Amino acid sequence: MKVPKFKTLEEAADFWESHDFEDYVEDTEPVAMTVRIRRQKKVLTVPIELKVYERLEALAARRRIRVEALVSRWLREKTLAGSGRK
């Protein structure tokens, strides 16, 4: 079977939700791919007030990043400021 040509990502998503990739394997070809694995990070869970979290969500949304990325960036800036590290 041939994989159809899609005009949008939505078309592709709709198609693959109702079709099995195994039926189309013969219409694919191998590709070379490079994967960078980031350094391992620690996860820290910190309870915060709901109002604070909602404010963080709004600030992150304006910057179009995840809340976790925003908080991580701020912590990095505060803890590494003046150390010459980033």
Phi and psi in radians as a Rosetta constraint file:
Dihedral C 1 N 2 CA 2 C 2 CIRCULARHARMONIC -1.711 0.35
Dihedral N 2 CA 2 C 2 N 3 CIRCULARHARMONIC 2.401 0.35
Dihedral C 2 N 3 CA 3 C 3 CIRCULARHARMONIC -1.300 0.35
Dihedral N 3 CA 3 C 3 N 4 CIRCULARHARMONIC 2.220 0.35
Dihedral C 3 N 4 CA 4 C 4 CIRCULARHARMONIC -1.189 0.35
Dihedral N 4 CA 4 C 4 N 5 CIRCULARHARMONIC 2.801 0.35
Dihedral C 4 N 5 CA 5 C 5 CIRCULARHARMONIC -1.467 0.35
Dihedral N 5 CA 5 C 5 N 6 CIRCULARHARMONIC 2.310 0.35
Dihedral C 5 N 6 CA 6 C 6 CIRCULARHARMONIC -1.882 0.35
Dihedral N 6 CA 6 C 6 N 7 CIRCULARHARMONIC 2.468 0.35
Dihedral C 6 N 7 CA 7 C 7 CIRCULARHARMONIC -1.525 0.35
Dihedral N 7 CA 7 C 7 N 8 CIRCULARHARMONIC -0.473 0.35
Dihedral C 7 N 8 CA 8 C 8 CIRCULARHARMONIC -2.418 0.35
Dihedral N 8 CA 8 C 8 N 9 CIRCULARHARMONIC 2.836 0.35
Dihedral C 8 N 9 CA 9 C 9 CIRCULARHARMONIC -1.118 0.35
Dihedral N 9 CA 9 C 9 N 10 CIRCULARHARMONIC -0.590 0.35
Dihedral C 9 N 10 CA 10 C 10 CIRCULARHARMONIC -1.093 0.35
Dihedral N 10 CA 10 C 10 N 11 CIRCULARHARMONIC -0.726 0.35
Dihedral C 10 N 11 CA 11 C 11 CIRCULARHARMONIC -1.054 0.35
Dihedral N 11 CA 11 C 11 N 12 CIRCULARHARMONIC -0.777 0.35
Dihedral C 11 N 12 CA 12 C 12 CIRCULARHARMONIC -1.103 0.35
Dihedral N 12 CA 12 C 12 N 13 CIRCULARHARMONIC -0.776 0.35
Dihedral C 12 N 13 CA 13 C 13 CIRCULARHARMONIC -1.073 0.35
Dihedral N 13 CA 13 C 13 N 14 CIRCULARHARMONIC -0.784 0.35
Dihedral C 13 N 14 CA 14 C 14 CIRCULARHARMONIC -1.054 0.35
Dihedral N 14 CA 14 C 14 N 15 CIRCULARHARMONIC -0.753 0.35
Dihedral C 14 N 15 CA 15 C 15 CIRCULARHARMONIC -1.084 0.35
Dihedral N 15 CA 15 C 15 N 16 CIRCULARHARMONIC -0.886 0.35
Dihedral C 15 N 16 CA 16 C 16 CIRCULARHARMONIC -1.255 0.35
Dihedral N 16 CA 16 C 16 N 17 CIRCULARHARMONIC -0.317 0.35
Dihedral C 16 N 17 CA 17 C 17 CIRCULARHARMONIC -1.220 0.35
Dihedral N 17 CA 17 C 17 N 18 CIRCULARHARMONIC -0.404 0.35
Dihedral C 17 N 18 CA 18 C 18 CIRCULARHARMONIC -2.045 0.35
Dihedral N 18 CA 18 C 18 N 19 CIRCULARHARMONIC 0.139 0.35
Dihedral C 18 N 19 CA 19 C 19 CIRCULARHARMONIC -2.267 0.35
Dihedral N 19 CA 19 C 19 N 20 CIRCULARHARMONIC 2.711 0.35
Dihedral C 19 N 20 CA 20 C 20 CIRCULARHARMONIC -1.768 0.35
Dihedral N 20 CA 20 C 20 N 21 CIRCULARHARMONIC 2.176 0.35
Dihedral C 20 N 21 CA 21 C 21 CIRCULARHARMONIC -0.984 0.35
Dihedral N 21 CA 21 C 21 N 22 CIRCULARHARMONIC -0.593 0.35
Dihedral C 21 N 22 CA 22 C 22 CIRCULARHARMONIC -0.984 0.35
Dihedral N 22 CA 22 C 22 N 23 CIRCULARHARMONIC -0.496 0.35
Dihedral C 22 N 23 CA 23 C 23 CIRCULARHARMONIC -1.290 0.35
Dihedral N 23 CA 23 C 23 N 24 CIRCULARHARMONIC -0.201 0.35
Dihedral C 23 N 24 CA 24 C 24 CIRCULARHARMONIC -2.105 0.35
Dihedral N 24 CA 24 C 24 N 25 CIRCULARHARMONIC 0.126 0.35
Dihedral C 24 N 25 CA 25 C 25 CIRCULARHARMONIC -0.971 0.35
Dihedral N 25 CA 25 C 25 N 26 CIRCULARHARMONIC -0.683 0.35
Dihedral C 25 N 26 CA 26 C 26 CIRCULARHARMONIC -1.176 0.35
Dihedral N 26 CA 26 C 26 N 27 CIRCULARHARMONIC -0.278 0.35
Dihedral C 26 N 27 CA 27 C 27 CIRCULARHARMONIC -1.636 0.35
Dihedral N 27 CA 27 C 27 N 28 CIRCULARHARMONIC 0.240 0.35
Dihedral C 27 N 28 CA 28 C 28 CIRCULARHARMONIC -1.984 0.35
Dihedral N 28 CA 28 C 28 N 29 CIRCULARHARMONIC 2.913 0.35
Dihedral C 28 N 29 CA 29 C 29 CIRCULARHARMONIC -2.446 0.35
Dihedral N 29 CA 29 C 29 N 30 CIRCULARHARMONIC 2.639 0.35
Dihedral C 29 N 30 CA 30 C 30 CIRCULARHARMONIC -1.148 0.35
Dihedral N 30 CA 30 C 30 N 31 CIRCULARHARMONIC 2.608 0.35
Dihedral C 30 N 31 CA 31 C 31 CIRCULARHARMONIC -2.309 0.35
Dihedral N 31 CA 31 C 31 N 32 CIRCULARHARMONIC 2.638 0.35
Dihedral C 31 N 32 CA 32 C 32 CIRCULARHARMONIC -1.468 0.35
Dihedral N 32 CA 32 C 32 N 33 CIRCULARHARMONIC 2.495 0.35
Dihedral C 32 N 33 CA 33 C 33 CIRCULARHARMONIC -2.554 0.35
Dihedral N 33 CA 33 C 33 N 34 CIRCULARHARMONIC 2.397 0.35
Dihedral C 33 N 34 CA 34 C 34 CIRCULARHARMONIC -1.925 0.35
Dihedral N 34 CA 34 C 34 N 35 CIRCULARHARMONIC 2.307 0.35
Dihedral C 34 N 35 CA 35 C 35 CIRCULARHARMONIC -2.110 0.35
Dihedral N 35 CA 35 C 35 N 36 CIRCULARHARMONIC 2.202 0.35
Dihedral C 35 N 36 CA 36 C 36 CIRCULARHARMONIC -1.745 0.35
Dihedral N 36 CA 36 C 36 N 37 CIRCULARHARMONIC 2.218 0.35
Dihedral C 36 N 37 CA 37 C 37 CIRCULARHARMONIC -1.772 0.35
Dihedral N 37 CA 37 C 37 N 38 CIRCULARHARMONIC 2.116 0.35
Dihedral C 37 N 38 CA 38 C 38 CIRCULARHARMONIC -1.236 0.35
Dihedral N 38 CA 38 C 38 N 39 CIRCULARHARMONIC 2.778 0.35
Dihedral C 38 N 39 CA 39 C 39 CIRCULARHARMONIC -1.036 0.35
Dihedral N 39 CA 39 C 39 N 40 CIRCULARHARMONIC 2.608 0.35
Dihedral C 39 N 40 CA 40 C 40 CIRCULARHARMONIC -1.135 0.35
Dihedral N 40 CA 40 C 40 N 41 CIRCULARHARMONIC 2.475 0.35
Dihedral C 40 N 41 CA 41 C 41 CIRCULARHARMONIC -2.141 0.35
Dihedral N 41 CA 41 C 41 N 42 CIRCULARHARMONIC 2.714 0.35
Dihedral C 41 N 42 CA 42 C 42 CIRCULARHARMONIC -1.615 0.35
Dihedral N 42 CA 42 C 42 N 43 CIRCULARHARMONIC 2.629 0.35
Dihedral C 42 N 43 CA 43 C 43 CIRCULARHARMONIC -1.903 0.35
Dihedral N 43 CA 43 C 43 N 44 CIRCULARHARMONIC 2.277 0.35
Dihedral C 43 N 44 CA 44 C 44 CIRCULARHARMONIC -2.107 0.35
Dihedral N 44 CA 44 C 44 N 45 CIRCULARHARMONIC 2.198 0.35
Dihedral C 44 N 45 CA 45 C 45 CIRCULARHARMONIC -1.804 0.35
Dihedral N 45 CA 45 C 45 N 46 CIRCULARHARMONIC 2.136 0.35
Dihedral C 45 N 46 CA 46 C 46 CIRCULARHARMONIC -2.226 0.35
Dihedral N 46 CA 46 C 46 N 47 CIRCULARHARMONIC 2.095 0.35
Dihedral C 46 N 47 CA 47 C 47 CIRCULARHARMONIC -1.242 0.35
Dihedral N 47 CA 47 C 47 N 48 CIRCULARHARMONIC 2.355 0.35
Dihedral C 47 N 48 CA 48 C 48 CIRCULARHARMONIC -2.367 0.35
Dihedral N 48 CA 48 C 48 N 49 CIRCULARHARMONIC 2.785 0.35
Dihedral C 48 N 49 CA 49 C 49 CIRCULARHARMONIC -1.160 0.35
Dihedral N 49 CA 49 C 49 N 50 CIRCULARHARMONIC 2.586 0.35
Dihedral C 49 N 50 CA 50 C 50 CIRCULARHARMONIC -0.999 0.35
Dihedral N 50 CA 50 C 50 N 51 CIRCULARHARMONIC -0.738 0.35
Dihedral C 50 N 51 CA 51 C 51 CIRCULARHARMONIC -1.079 0.35
Dihedral N 51 CA 51 C 51 N 52 CIRCULARHARMONIC -0.671 0.35
Dihedral C 51 N 52 CA 52 C 52 CIRCULARHARMONIC -1.156 0.35
Dihedral N 52 CA 52 C 52 N 53 CIRCULARHARMONIC -0.775 0.35
Dihedral C 52 N 53 CA 53 C 53 CIRCULARHARMONIC -1.092 0.35
Dihedral N 53 CA 53 C 53 N 54 CIRCULARHARMONIC -0.747 0.35
Dihedral C 53 N 54 CA 54 C 54 CIRCULARHARMONIC -1.074 0.35
Dihedral N 54 CA 54 C 54 N 55 CIRCULARHARMONIC -0.658 0.35
Dihedral C 54 N 55 CA 55 C 55 CIRCULARHARMONIC -1.160 0.35
Dihedral N 55 CA 55 C 55 N 56 CIRCULARHARMONIC -0.734 0.35
Dihedral C 55 N 56 CA 56 C 56 CIRCULARHARMONIC -1.065 0.35
Dihedral N 56 CA 56 C 56 N 57 CIRCULARHARMONIC -0.736 0.35
Dihedral C 56 N 57 CA 57 C 57 CIRCULARHARMONIC -1.024 0.35
Dihedral N 57 CA 57 C 57 N 58 CIRCULARHARMONIC -0.779 0.35
Dihedral C 57 N 58 CA 58 C 58 CIRCULARHARMONIC -1.122 0.35
Dihedral N 58 CA 58 C 58 N 59 CIRCULARHARMONIC -0.763 0.35
Dihedral C 58 N 59 CA 59 C 59 CIRCULARHARMONIC -1.126 0.35
Dihedral N 59 CA 59 C 59 N 60 CIRCULARHARMONIC -0.730 0.35
Dihedral C 59 N 60 CA 60 C 60 CIRCULARHARMONIC -1.149 0.35
Dihedral N 60 CA 60 C 60 N 61 CIRCULARHARMONIC -0.713 0.35
Dihedral C 60 N 61 CA 61 C 61 CIRCULARHARMONIC -1.070 0.35
Dihedral N 61 CA 61 C 61 N 62 CIRCULARHARMONIC -0.712 0.35
Dihedral C 61 N 62 CA 62 C 62 CIRCULARHARMONIC -1.087 0.35
Dihedral N 62 CA 62 C 62 N 63 CIRCULARHARMONIC -0.582 0.35
Dihedral C 62 N 63 CA 63 C 63 CIRCULARHARMONIC -1.549 0.35
Dihedral N 63 CA 63 C 63 N 64 CIRCULARHARMONIC -0.082 0.35
Dihedral C 63 N 64 CA 64 C 64 CIRCULARHARMONIC 1.026 0.35
Dihedral N 64 CA 64 C 64 N 65 CIRCULARHARMONIC 0.771 0.35
Dihedral C 64 N 65 CA 65 C 65 CIRCULARHARMONIC -2.328 0.35
Dihedral N 65 CA 65 C 65 N 66 CIRCULARHARMONIC 2.900 0.35
Dihedral C 65 N 66 CA 66 C 66 CIRCULARHARMONIC -1.286 0.35
Dihedral N 66 CA 66 C 66 N 67 CIRCULARHARMONIC 2.685 0.35
Dihedral C 66 N 67 CA 67 C 67 CIRCULARHARMONIC -0.987 0.35
Dihedral N 67 CA 67 C 67 N 68 CIRCULARHARMONIC -0.763 0.35
Dihedral C 67 N 68 CA 68 C 68 CIRCULARHARMONIC -1.044 0.35
Dihedral N 68 CA 68 C 68 N 69 CIRCULARHARMONIC -0.677 0.35
Dihedral C 68 N 69 CA 69 C 69 CIRCULARHARMONIC -1.172 0.35
Dihedral N 69 CA 69 C 69 N 70 CIRCULARHARMONIC -0.705 0.35
Dihedral C 69 N 70 CA 70 C 70 CIRCULARHARMONIC -1.102 0.35
Dihedral N 70 CA 70 C 70 N 71 CIRCULARHARMONIC -0.860 0.35
Dihedral C 70 N 71 CA 71 C 71 CIRCULARHARMONIC -1.122 0.35
Dihedral N 71 CA 71 C 71 N 72 CIRCULARHARMONIC -0.725 0.35
Dihedral C 71 N 72 CA 72 C 72 CIRCULARHARMONIC -1.060 0.35
Dihedral N 72 CA 72 C 72 N 73 CIRCULARHARMONIC -0.754 0.35
Dihedral C 72 N 73 CA 73 C 73 CIRCULARHARMONIC -1.054 0.35
Dihedral N 73 CA 73 C 73 N 74 CIRCULARHARMONIC -0.807 0.35
Dihedral C 73 N 74 CA 74 C 74 CIRCULARHARMONIC -1.110 0.35
Dihedral N 74 CA 74 C 74 N 75 CIRCULARHARMONIC -0.741 0.35
Dihedral C 74 N 75 CA 75 C 75 CIRCULARHARMONIC -1.117 0.35
Dihedral N 75 CA 75 C 75 N 76 CIRCULARHARMONIC -0.721 0.35
Dihedral C 75 N 76 CA 76 C 76 CIRCULARHARMONIC -1.079 0.35
Dihedral N 76 CA 76 C 76 N 77 CIRCULARHARMONIC -0.771 0.35
Dihedral C 76 N 77 CA 77 C 77 CIRCULARHARMONIC -1.081 0.35
Dihedral N 77 CA 77 C 77 N 78 CIRCULARHARMONIC -0.763 0.35
Dihedral C 77 N 78 CA 78 C 78 CIRCULARHARMONIC -1.234 0.35
Dihedral N 78 CA 78 C 78 N 79 CIRCULARHARMONIC -0.711 0.35
Dihedral C 78 N 79 CA 79 C 79 CIRCULARHARMONIC -1.449 0.35
Dihedral N 79 CA 79 C 79 N 80 CIRCULARHARMONIC -0.456 0.35
Dihedral C 79 N 80 CA 80 C 80 CIRCULARHARMONIC -1.809 0.35
Dihedral N 80 CA 80 C 80 N 81 CIRCULARHARMONIC -0.023 0.35
Dihedral C 80 N 81 CA 81 C 81 CIRCULARHARMONIC -1.024 0.35
Dihedral N 81 CA 81 C 81 N 82 CIRCULARHARMONIC 2.273 0.35
Dihedral C 81 N 82 CA 82 C 82 CIRCULARHARMONIC 1.439 0.35
Dihedral N 82 CA 82 C 82 N 83 CIRCULARHARMONIC -0.155 0.35
Dihedral C 82 N 83 CA 83 C 83 CIRCULARHARMONIC -1.569 0.35
Dihedral N 83 CA 83 C 83 N 84 CIRCULARHARMONIC -0.181 0.35
Dihedral C 83 N 84 CA 84 C 84 CIRCULARHARMONIC 1.391 0.35
Dihedral N 84 CA 84 C 84 N 85 CIRCULARHARMONIC 0.061 0.35
Dihedral C 84 N 85 CA 85 C 85 CIRCULARHARMONIC -1.825 0.35
Dihedral N 85 CA 85 C 85 N 86 CIRCULARHARMONIC 2.700 0.35
